[in-house]
Amino acid sequence: MNSYDIVVIGGGAVGLSLSYLAAKKGYRVALVESGHLCSGATGRSAGIVTLQLSLEEDVAMAAKTIELFREVGKGFGTEFYRTTGFLTLVPERMLEETIEPLRSNNVGYMVLRADEVKRYVPFLKAHDHEVGVLTSNDMVVDASEMGRAFRYALNEMGVSVIEWNGRGAIHVEGGEVRGVMANGQSLIKGDAYVFAAGPWNKTLLGGLGITGVPLTVYKCQVVRLCAERTLDYVPFYVMGEHLYMRPDGNGTSIAGNGYARVVERPEDAMDGLEKEYVQHIAELLAERVLDPSGFRVCGGWSGPCSITPDGYPVIGRIPGLRGAYIVDGLDGYGLMRAAGVAELALKAVEGEELPKYSAERFKGREEQEELVVELHSV
């Protein structure tokens, strides 16, 4: 069959979640991915899904993601995640601002004194003026296992999953998408096409001459740390330094922060760690780890992220391209919010207007300076 209700372009966390939710509602779905599932931005993320985000809507989206990932993992026999909890270290004066989005979404939490933090992260240096906020349902995801789990789930649900499609041509006639070429042989047709290719959406739309969705692509980096012994601790984020860290097994950890460098193409963000970034992370760790000599940098990677001019996602119809929709601008938080934004994208396909996320809000602002705006972490 080459004709579907919905054709999803992109097999990362968002595209997979959208395909799953649409198939669950009875839609005929095809998912087209240029490489293998989760091989793009999802596979180059830090793998953290936390409820501790700064906007109420983001917390709600992360909660939906955790629920969906559990459903797929348990329902189809591959638990591609570990429930770890998450700890955020904040100045006490910022406590109310930090926990309000959690309270608004009925998310349970504990507030820890500085001297109680070491029970959960023994090596973390907490100052007397700081408190810890601990949640319990947060998870760490293995992107490779996630791809396998969703592939099996979607196949069982009757979704056509087309991988290794390269830069499959998107056919447009008269301002309307007519199909997506699959493996250079057959044209996949749909009533609706959803561009869920993350930072590669900008490249795809640019190739079609579409300029009404302003997106900035930037480089995200992740440092791998090795320790002499296996460390058992809760993943954490330190507000003051914007530093996050999580265990990765066998004495290794993953660390990073919000540093971003704007690039022209997603591929430009995949050239590995920058020496200056590694030095920056080392300096942050020296400030926050009781014994920095217990860690050494032993690798890492980089990947592309994308953002809109105002920092909020763009979800809905693509201006100037009939039958086409987009979900993008997730600012490095796509894995965390995957199910939430996928649910909204499906509503847009079903005809619901989403003015807050519509690309129309950028009309007349397409040529403004490319900036990276941080909205989503405390």
C-alpha positions in Angstrom: 0.0 0.0 0.0 1.4 3.4 -1.0 -1.5 5.6 0.2 -2.0 6.7 3.8 -3.9 9.1 6.0 -0.7 10.5 7.5 2.9 10.4 6.3 5.4 11.2 9.0 8.8 12.5 7.8 11.4 11.8 10.5 12.0 8.8 12.8 13.2 10.4 16.0 11.4 10.6 19.3 8.7 13.0 18.0 8.1 11.2 14.7 7.9 7.9 16.5 5.5 9.2 19.1 3.3 10.8 16.5 3.2 7.6 14.4 2.3 5.6 17.5 -0.5 8.0 18.6 -1.9 8.3 15.1 -2.0 4.5 14.6 -3.5 4.0 18.0 -6.4 6.2 16.9 -6.9 4.1 13.7 -5.1 6.2 11.1 -3.2 4.6 8.3 0.4 5.8 8.9 3.7 5.7 7.0 6.9 6.8 8.7 9.8 7.7 6.5 13.3 8.1 8.0 16.5 8.9 6.1 18.7 6.7 8.2 17.7 4.3 11.0 15.2 5.1 13.7 16.6 7.5 16.3 19.8 8.1 14.3 19.5 11.9 14.2 19.1 14.4 17.0 17.4 11.9 19.3 20.4 9.6 19.1 22.8 12.4 19.9 20.9 13.7 22.9 21.8 13.2 26.5 18.9 10.8 26.9 17.3 12.5 29.9 13.5 12.8 30.2 12.8 15.0 33.3 9.7 16.6 34.6 11.7 19.4 36.1 11.2 22.0 33.4 10.4 25.7 33.9 7.1 26.0 32.0 3.9 24.3 33.1 3.1 23.2 29.5 6.5 21.6 29.3 6.0 19.6 32.5 2.7 18.3 31.1 4.4 17.3 27.8 7.2 15.5 29.7 4.6 13.6 31.8 2.9 12.4 28.6 6.2 11.3 27.2 7.0 9.3 30.3 3.6 7.7 30.1 3.9 6.8 26.4 7.5 5.5 26.7 6.3 3.2 29.5 3.4 2.1 27.5 5.5 1.2 24.5 8.3 -0.4 26.6 6.1 -2.6 28.7 3.5 -3.3 26.1 5.9 -4.5 23.5 8.6 -6.2 25.6 11.5 -3.8 25.4 12.0 -1.4 28.3 14.4 1.1 26.7 14.5 3.4 29.7 15.5 3.4 33.3 13.4 5.2 35.9 16.0 7.3 37.8 14.4 10.3 39.3 16.0 13.7 38.9 17.4 16.3 41.3 17.7 20.0 40.6 19.9 22.2 42.9 18.7 25.7 43.1 19.2 28.8 45.4 16.6 28.7 48.1 15.2 32.0 46.9 14.3 30.3 43.6 12.5 27.4 45.2 8.9 28.6 44.7 9.5 29.4 41.0 11.1 26.0 40.5 8.3 23.9 42.1 5.3 25.9 40.8 5.2 24.1 37.4 5.4 20.8 39.2 2.6 21.7 41.6 0.4 22.9 38.7 0.7 19.5 37.1 0.2 17.5 40.3 3.8 16.2 40.1 5.1 14.9 43.4 8.4 16.3 44.7 10.7 16.5 47.7 12.6 19.5 48.9 16.1 18.7 50.3 18.3 20.7 52.5 21.9 21.2 51.2 23.2 18.6 53.6 20.6 16.1 52.4 21.6 16.3 48.7 24.6 14.0 49.2 22.2 11.1 50.0 21.3 11.2 46.3 24.5 12.6 44.7 27.3 11.9 47.1 30.0 13.8 45.1 28.0 17.0 44.5 29.0 20.2 46.4 25.8 21.9 47.6 26.1 25.3 49.3 24.2 26.3 52.4 22.0 28.8 50.5 20.8 26.0 48.1 18.1 23.4 48.2 17.5 20.3 46.2 14.2 19.5 44.4 13.8 15.7 43.8 11.2 14.0 41.6 10.9 10.3 41.2 9.3 9.4 37.8 12.0 10.9 35.5 13.9 8.5 33.2 17.0 8.0 31.1 16.5 6.6 27.6 18.7 4.4 25.5 18.1 5.8 22.0 19.2 2.6 20.2 16.9 0.4 22.3 14.2 3.0 21.8 14.4 2.7 18.1 14.1 -1.1 18.3 11.2 -0.9 20.6 9.2 1.5 18.5 10.0 -0.3 15.3 8.5 -3.5 16.7 5.5 -1.6 18.2 4.7 0.3 15.0 5.1 -2.8 12.8 2.6 -4.6 15.2 0.2 -1.7 14.8 0.4 -1.8 11.0 2.5 1.3 10.4 4.7 1.2 7.4 8.2 2.0 8.6 10.6 3.0 5.8 14.2 3.4 6.9 17.5 4.2 5.1 15.6 6.4 2.7 18.5 8.9 2.3 17.3 12.3 1.2 14.1 10.9 -0.3 12.6 13.5 -2.7 9.4 15.3 -1.5 7.2 15.8 -4.5 5.4 19.2 -4.6 3.0 20.3 -7.4 1.1 23.6 -7.3 2.1 24.4 -3.8 0.8 21.0 -2.4 2.8 18.0 -1.3 2.0 15.1 -3.6 4.2 12.4 -2.1 7.5 11.2 -0.7 9.8 9.0 -2.8 10.7 5.8 -0.9 14.0 4.2 -1.7 14.0 5.7 -5.1 11.3 3.3 -6.3 7.8 4.1 -5.1 5.9 7.3 -4.2 4.4 7.3 -0.7 1.2 9.4 -0.8 -0.8 10.8 2.2 -3.7 13.0 3.0 -1.4 14.8 5.4 2.4 15.1 5.6 4.1 15.9 8.9 7.6 17.2 8.9 9.1 15.8 12.1 12.7 15.7 11.0 14.0 18.0 13.8 16.8 20.2 12.7 16.7 18.7 9.2 13.3 20.3 8.7 15.0 23.6 7.8 17.0 21.8 5.1 13.9 20.1 3.7 11.8 23.2 3.6 14.6 25.3 2.2 14.9 22.8 -0.7 11.2 23.3 -1.4 11.5 27.1 -1.3 9.5 27.4 1.9 10.7 30.4 4.0 7.7 30.9 6.3 9.0 28.8 9.2 12.1 30.6 10.7 14.3 28.1 12.4 17.8 28.4 13.8 20.0 25.3 14.0 22.7 25.2 16.6 25.3 22.7 17.9 24.7 20.8 21.2 27.5 18.9 22.9 27.7 16.1 25.4 30.9 15.1 27.4 31.5 11.6 28.6 33.3 11.3 31.9 35.0 8.2 33.3 35.5 7.5 37.0 37.7 4.8 38.7 34.6 3.2 40.2 31.0 2.7 39.4 28.9 5.6 40.6 25.3 5.3 41.8 23.6 8.7 41.8 20.5 10.4 40.7 20.8 12.5 37.5 21.0 16.2 38.4 21.0 19.8 37.2 22.7 22.7 38.9 20.9 26.0 38.2 23.8 28.3 39.0 26.2 26.6 36.5 23.5 25.3 34.1 25.3 22.0 34.5 23.6 18.6 34.1 25.1 15.1 34.7 23.8 11.6 34.7 25.3 8.1 35.2 25.8 6.0 32.0 26.9 2.7 33.4 30.3 1.0 34.0 31.8 4.0 35.8 30.9 6.5 33.0 28.7 9.6 33.2 27.3 12.1 30.7 27.6 15.9 31.4 26.8 19.1 29.6 25.2 22.5 29.8 23.4 25.1 27.7 26.3 26.3 25.5 25.1 26.7 21.9 26.8 27.7 18.7 24.7 28.6 15.6 25.4 26.6 12.5 24.1 26.7 8.9 23.3 23.0 8.5 22.6 20.1 10.9 25.6 18.3 9.5 27.8 21.2 10.7 26.9 20.4 14.3 28.1 16.8 14.1 31.8 17.4 14.0 32.5 16.4 17.6 33.5 18.1 20.8 35.1 21.5 20.8 38.2 21.9 23.0 36.8 25.1 24.6 33.6 23.3 25.5 35.4 20.4 27.2 37.5 22.9 29.2 34.3 24.8 30.2 32.6 21.6 31.5 35.8 20.7 33.4 35.8 24.2 35.0 32.1 23.8 36.1 32.9 20.3 37.5 35.8 21.7 39.5 33.3 24.1 41.1 30.7 21.5 41.9 32.4 18.2 42.4 33.9 17.4 45.8 36.9 15.6 44.2 37.2 16.6 40.6 40.3 14.4 40.2 38.0 11.4 40.4 36.7 12.2 36.9 38.4 12.4 33.5 37.0 13.2 30.1 36.9 10.0 28.0 34.8 11.0 25.0 31.6 12.7 23.9 29.7 13.8 20.9 27.8 16.6 19.3 24.6 17.0 17.4 22.1 19.5 16.0 19.3 21.2 17.9 16.8 23.7 16.5 14.8 26.7 17.9 12.3 29.3 16.7 12.8 33.1 17.3 10.7 33.1 20.5 11.9 29.8 21.9 8.5 28.1 21.7 7.8 25.1 19.4 6.2 25.5 16.0 3.4 23.0 15.5 0.8 23.1 12.7 0.3 24.0 9.1 3.3 25.0 7.0 2.6 28.4 5.3 2.7 28.0 1.5 2.6 24.2 1.4 -0.9 22.7 1.4 -1.4 19.4 3.1 1.8 19.8 5.1 2.4 20.3 8.8 5.5 20.8 11.0 6.6 20.1 14.5 10.0 21.7 15.3 11.9 24.3 17.3 12.1 22.1 20.4 15.4 23.7 21.6 17.1 20.5 22.6 14.1 19.3 24.6 12.5 17.2 21.9 13.1 13.9 23.6 11.5 15.1 26.8 8.5 16.7 25.2 8.1 14.1 22.3 4.6 12.7 23.2 3.2 16.1 24.2 4.2 17.9 20.9 3.3 14.8 18.9 -0.2 14.9 20.4 -0.6 18.6 19.4 0.7 17.8 15.9 -2.0 15.2 15.5 -4.6 17.6 16.7 -3.4 20.1 14.0 -3.7 17.4 11.4 -7.2 16.7 12.6 -8.1 20.4 12.0 -7.6 22.0 15.4 -6.0 25.5 15.3 -3.0 26.0 17.6 -2.4 29.8 17.5 0.3 29.7 20.2 2.4 27.3 18.2 1.4 28.3 14.6 4.1 29.4 12.2 1.8 32.3 11.3 3.0 34.1 14.4 6.3 34.7 12.6 4.9 36.4 9.6 7.2 39.3 8.7 9.9 38.0 11.0 11.5 35.5 8.7 14.7 37.4 8.2 15.5 38.4 11.8 18.9 37.5 13.5 19.3 33.9 14.4 19.4 33.5 18.2 19.2 30.7 20.8 16.6 31.5 23.5 16.5 29.4 26.7 13.0 29.0 28.1 12.6 25.5 29.3 15.0 24.7 32.1 15.0 26.5 35.4 
